[in-house]
């Protein structure tokens, strides 16, 4: 059962926030939903947004300024939380921000004590869309996905593993090769264990390299990266994605933004381009 937490009017639409019991994560989960004004007249397509480390479902809603563009294009935006939370949900013993609460990495954990709750991949890919389909008839089945940093990683992994499920995918400053960076090494090692073969399912570069040769299944990637990002070389490593896409003839639209950092100032500067990109794909061949 859904519990409405808030409801605010913005740009002619409604910014909503809900809580529900998740079977995947075995805890109460929250998500934010923007319904554009067009949803009062007809079903509208959906963009899922996955946020980054330390974020909740509200950071993007409050900082990105996306509702204006979503209202213009007539698409809904759904923002899930970044990890399970609540009583009994484990957190990092050292209290660091890059593992545990707020750092679910959009994977299905297999290691104790994380495996019972940290199943964000199943939640984002399967459970939440099924819930949305049941509870919100004003939303169509057509969906795209986007995200930032850890969420950019999650968005690309979801789309690369399920290319027929999404009309388009984009990412801001994504972690493209978590198997080869400190954030990913900590998260994948902790949640999945030491066998790096198990990590490949959640590594965009590995998924591109392992992709089926069928070009129709190669969902195009749109990646946005700021040139003044403090995490660019050590954690994000976009050049690895560029090289593996080139080697495997995987379509990649790479947009490098000189002078922009890793913050929501950067996201707010270009979110309009991303929403327009997704709107074009979401409305293609519809009606």
Backbone torsions as a table, in degrees:
resi	resn	phi	psi	omega
1	UNK	NA	136.3	179.3
2	UNK	-85.2	138.0	172.8
3	UNK	-115.2	117.9	179.8
4	UNK	-76.6	127.7	-179.5
5	UNK	-99.5	-31.6	179.6
6	UNK	-160.1	159.6	-178.4
7	UNK	-154.7	111.0	-178.1
8	UNK	-128.9	137.6	176.7
9	UNK	-82.3	136.3	179.5
10	UNK	-155.5	130.2	-179.2
11	UNK	48.3	41.4	175.8
12	UNK	81.0	-10.0	179.1
13	UNK	-109.5	-163.2	-177.1
14	UNK	-129.6	128.2	172.7
15	UNK	-98.2	114.6	-173.2
16	UNK	-115.8	156.5	174.8
17	UNK	-139.2	133.9	-175.2
18	UNK	-130.7	157.4	171.7
19	UNK	-125.7	144.5	176.7
20	UNK	-153.6	164.4	177.0
21	UNK	-85.6	124.4	-178.3
22	UNK	-97.8	129.4	175.1
23	UNK	-77.9	-30.7	178.8
24	UNK	-67.7	-48.0	-173.7
25	UNK	-96.2	-6.4	177.8
26	UNK	52.3	46.9	176.1
27	UNK	-163.3	172.7	173.5
28	UNK	-75.6	131.9	179.1
29	UNK	-119.7	150.7	175.4
30	UNK	-115.3	151.6	171.2
31	UNK	-147.1	152.2	175.7
32	UNK	-106.1	146.4	-177.4
33	UNK	-138.1	123.4	171.2
34	UNK	-101.0	122.1	174.9
35	UNK	-103.1	116.6	179.0
36	UNK	-71.7	163.8	-178.2
37	UNK	-59.6	-28.2	-179.1
38	UNK	-63.2	-21.4	-177.7
39	UNK	-67.1	-15.6	176.7
40	UNK	-75.7	-16.1	-174.9
41	UNK	-111.4	-28.9	-175.2
42	UNK	-160.8	163.0	176.0
43	UNK	-65.0	138.8	-179.2
44	UNK	-119.4	150.3	178.3
45	UNK	-73.6	171.3	-169.3
46	UNK	-127.3	137.7	169.0
47	UNK	-112.3	121.9	173.4
48	UNK	-88.9	133.7	177.6
49	UNK	-118.4	127.0	178.5
50	UNK	-109.2	121.7	-176.9
51	UNK	-88.5	173.4	-172.5
52	UNK	-97.9	-171.2	-177.4
53	UNK	-53.7	138.3	178.9
54	UNK	74.6	-6.5	-176.7
55	UNK	-83.9	166.3	169.7
56	UNK	-119.5	-164.2	177.0
57	UNK	-73.7	-8.9	-171.9
58	UNK	-98.7	-18.9	-175.3
59	UNK	-58.5	-51.2	-180.0
60	UNK	-61.7	-42.6	-178.1
61	UNK	-58.6	-40.7	-172.9
62	UNK	-89.8	-21.5	-169.9
63	UNK	-116.5	-24.7	-170.1
64	UNK	-83.0	-22.0	-176.6
65	UNK	69.6	27.1	-173.0
66	UNK	-76.8	-23.8	-174.1
67	UNK	-60.8	-35.2	-180.0
68	UNK	-58.5	-45.7	-177.4
69	UNK	-74.7	-35.6	177.0
70	UNK	-63.6	-37.3	177.7
71	UNK	-67.3	-39.4	179.5
72	UNK	-63.3	-39.5	-174.9
73	UNK	-95.3	-9.5	178.1
74	UNK	72.2	44.5	176.0
75	UNK	-126.0	147.2	176.5
76	UNK	-88.1	154.9	176.6
77	UNK	-127.0	127.3	178.3
78	UNK	-114.4	126.6	-178.7
79	UNK	-119.9	102.3	174.2
80	UNK	-76.4	166.4	173.1
81	UNK	-69.5	169.8	-176.1
82	UNK	-96.5	-5.9	178.2
83	UNK	-167.3	165.4	169.3
84	UNK	-67.7	157.4	178.4
85	UNK	-147.6	166.5	173.4
86	UNK	114.4	-179.7	-178.1
87	UNK	-61.1	131.2	178.9
88	UNK	88.2	-9.2	177.7
89	UNK	-85.1	121.2	-175.6
90	UNK	-70.2	154.4	176.4
91	UNK	-128.3	167.5	178.9
92	UNK	-61.8	134.1	-178.3
93	UNK	-63.0	-31.6	-178.2
94	UNK	-87.4	-2.8	178.3
95	UNK	72.4	7.2	-179.9
96	UNK	-68.1	155.6	-172.1
97	UNK	-84.4	-9.8	-174.2
98	UNK	-101.4	18.3	176.9
99	UNK	-158.3	145.4	179.5
100	UNK	88.0	-139.9	-176.3
101	UNK	-58.0	131.0	-177.4
102	UNK	79.5	5.3	-176.2
103	UNK	-141.8	52.0	-176.5
104	UNK	-75.4	-15.1	176.0
105	UNK	59.1	10.3	173.9
106	UNK	56.4	41.5	177.2
107	UNK	-124.2	169.8	171.3
108	UNK	-100.9	107.4	-178.7
109	UNK	-67.5	146.9	178.3
110	UNK	-119.1	-9.5	-174.7
111	UNK	-103.2	145.1	173.7
112	UNK	-70.8	145.8	-0.5
113	UNK	-92.7	17.6	-170.3
114	UNK	-86.4	-24.8	-167.6
115	UNK	-64.4	-27.8	-177.2
116	UNK	-71.7	-27.9	-173.5
117	UNK	-120.7	-35.1	-172.3
118	UNK	-84.4	76.4	180.0
119	UNK	-127.6	57.3	-175.1
120	UNK	-71.6	-27.6	177.5
121	UNK	-62.7	-50.6	178.7
122	UNK	-61.7	-37.6	-178.3
123	UNK	-64.6	-47.5	-175.9
124	UNK	-74.4	-41.8	-173.9
125	UNK	-80.2	-36.8	-173.0
126	UNK	-116.2	-60.0	-169.8
127	UNK	-64.5	-49.6	-176.9
128	UNK	-64.6	-45.9	176.1
129	UNK	-59.7	-36.3	177.4
130	UNK	-65.0	-41.6	177.4
131	UNK	-63.0	-45.2	179.5
132	UNK	-60.7	-42.5	179.5
133	UNK	-61.5	-35.5	179.7
134	UNK	-76.0	-41.4	-167.1
135	UNK	-94.1	-17.8	-173.7
136	UNK	-129.6	84.6	-179.5
137	UNK	-65.2	-15.4	178.3
138	UNK	-79.4	1.2	176.8
139	UNK	-109.6	133.6	179.6
140	UNK	-81.6	173.0	-179.4
141	UNK	-80.1	-10.6	-178.3
142	UNK	-75.9	128.5	-176.5
143	UNK	-143.5	150.3	172.2
144	UNK	-126.8	175.3	-175.3
145	UNK	-146.7	144.1	-179.8
146	UNK	-149.3	170.7	178.1
147	UNK	179.9	178.5	-174.5
148	UNK	-130.0	130.8	173.6
149	UNK	58.5	-115.8	174.4
150	UNK	-56.0	-36.5	178.2
151	UNK	-72.5	-30.1	172.7
152	UNK	-64.5	-41.0	172.7
153	UNK	-57.1	-49.0	-178.2
154	UNK	-62.8	-39.9	-179.7
155	UNK	-64.7	-45.5	-178.9
156	UNK	-67.3	-39.5	178.3
157	UNK	-62.7	-45.5	179.2
158	UNK	-59.3	-43.6	-177.6
159	UNK	-73.3	-39.8	-179.7
160	UNK	-67.5	-33.5	179.5
161	UNK	-84.1	-18.5	-178.0
162	UNK	-136.8	60.3	-172.7
163	UNK	-63.3	-25.3	-179.9
164	UNK	-79.9	-10.9	-176.1
165	UNK	-89.1	-18.7	-174.4
166	UNK	-122.6	140.2	177.2
167	UNK	-77.0	-26.8	-179.4
168	UNK	-165.9	164.5	178.8
169	UNK	-144.7	142.3	172.5
170	UNK	-145.2	163.6	-178.1
171	UNK	-150.8	139.7	170.9
172	UNK	-99.3	124.0	174.7
173	UNK	43.6	54.4	-175.5
174	UNK	-76.6	154.9	167.7
175	UNK	-80.7	101.5	-169.7
176	UNK	-87.5	-23.7	-177.1
177	UNK	-135.9	69.6	-176.3
178	UNK	-61.2	-20.0	176.4
179	UNK	-68.6	-13.7	-172.9
180	UNK	-128.6	28.0	177.0
181	UNK	-141.5	157.9	-176.2
182	UNK	-58.8	-43.9	178.3
183	UNK	-58.6	-47.4	-178.1
184	UNK	-68.5	-39.3	179.3
185	UNK	-59.3	-42.4	179.1
186	UNK	-68.2	-47.7	-175.1
187	UNK	-70.9	-50.8	-177.2
188	UNK	-68.0	-38.2	177.4
189	UNK	-64.3	-41.7	-178.9
190	UNK	-71.6	-41.6	-176.7
191	UNK	-83.7	-31.9	-172.6
192	UNK	-112.4	-14.5	-177.8
193	UNK	96.5	179.6	-170.2
194	UNK	-79.6	-14.3	-177.2
195	UNK	-74.1	107.0	-174.9
196	UNK	-70.1	-15.4	173.5
197	UNK	-64.4	-30.2	178.1
198	UNK	-72.6	-19.1	-177.9
199	UNK	-79.1	-21.7	-171.5
200	UNK	-61.7	-28.8	-179.9
201	UNK	-65.5	-17.1	-177.9
202	UNK	-120.6	27.5	-179.1
203	UNK	-125.7	113.6	-174.5
204	UNK	-60.0	-41.7	-180.0
205	UNK	-63.6	-41.0	178.2
206	UNK	-66.4	-38.9	180.0
207	UNK	-66.4	-38.8	175.7
208	UNK	-63.4	-43.6	-179.3
209	UNK	-65.4	-32.6	-177.0
210	UNK	-92.9	1.2	-171.7
211	UNK	-62.8	152.6	174.0
212	UNK	-61.1	144.9	-178.5
213	UNK	-69.4	-10.8	-179.8
214	UNK	-66.9	111.2	-177.0
215	UNK	-60.5	-28.9	-178.9
216	UNK	-67.0	-20.6	180.0
217	UNK	-94.2	0.4	179.6
218	UNK	-90.0	89.6	-178.7
219	UNK	-66.6	128.9	-178.7
220	UNK	-62.4	142.1	178.7
221	UNK	-105.5	131.4	172.2
222	UNK	-113.0	116.6	-175.3
223	UNK	-123.1	130.0	-178.7
224	UNK	-113.9	130.5	-177.1
225	UNK	-139.9	130.2	176.4
226	UNK	-83.1	137.6	-177.1
227	UNK	-75.3	-19.6	179.8
228	UNK	-103.7	23.5	-179.7
229	UNK	-72.1	123.8	-179.0
230	UNK	-63.8	-21.6	-176.0
231	UNK	-99.6	5.5	-169.1
232	UNK	-55.2	-55.3	-171.1
233	UNK	-82.0	-40.4	-174.4
234	UNK	-80.9	-43.1	-170.5
235	UNK	-105.5	-36.7	-170.3
236	UNK	-91.6	-47.0	171.3
237	UNK	51.7	53.2	-177.2
238	UNK	-62.1	-23.3	179.9
239	UNK	-62.2	-30.5	176.8
240	UNK	-62.4	-41.3	178.9
241	UNK	-68.0	-40.9	179.5
242	UNK	-59.5	-43.0	-177.5
243	UNK	-68.7	-42.7	-177.7
244	UNK	-71.5	-33.2	175.6
245	UNK	-67.1	-40.2	177.7
246	UNK	-63.3	-44.8	-177.3
247	UNK	-66.5	-29.6	-176.1
248	UNK	-108.4	11.7	178.6
249	UNK	52.1	43.0	178.1
250	UNK	-95.9	126.8	-175.8
251	UNK	-63.2	128.7	-179.1
252	UNK	-139.6	123.5	173.1
253	UNK	-103.3	101.7	-174.1
254	UNK	-105.9	122.2	-175.8
255	UNK	-118.3	109.4	-178.0
256	UNK	-98.6	125.0	-173.8
257	UNK	-111.6	101.3	-179.9
258	UNK	-59.4	133.3	173.4
259	UNK	86.5	-8.3	-178.1
260	UNK	-93.3	145.0	-175.7
261	UNK	-101.2	-152.9	-174.2
262	UNK	-98.5	5.0	-167.9
263	UNK	-89.8	178.4	175.7
264	UNK	-73.3	-14.3	169.9
265	UNK	-61.3	-41.3	178.1
266	UNK	-66.7	-47.3	179.8
267	UNK	-60.6	-45.0	-179.4
268	UNK	-62.2	-27.7	-179.3
269	UNK	-68.9	-29.0	-172.1
270	UNK	-127.2	4.0	-179.0
271	UNK	-62.6	-29.5	177.7
272	UNK	-61.2	-39.7	177.7
273	UNK	-63.9	-41.6	-177.7
274	UNK	-67.8	-42.8	179.9
275	UNK	-65.7	-37.8	175.9
276	UNK	-63.1	-40.0	177.9
277	UNK	-60.4	-48.2	-178.9
278	UNK	-68.7	-38.4	179.1
279	UNK	-59.8	-38.9	178.7
280	UNK	-61.8	-43.2	-179.7
281	UNK	-73.8	-36.6	-178.0
282	UNK	-69.2	-30.4	-178.3
283	UNK	-95.2	-6.1	-179.9
284	UNK	-64.9	131.2	178.2
285	UNK	62.4	16.3	177.8
286	UNK	-90.5	149.0	177.1
287	UNK	60.6	NA	NA
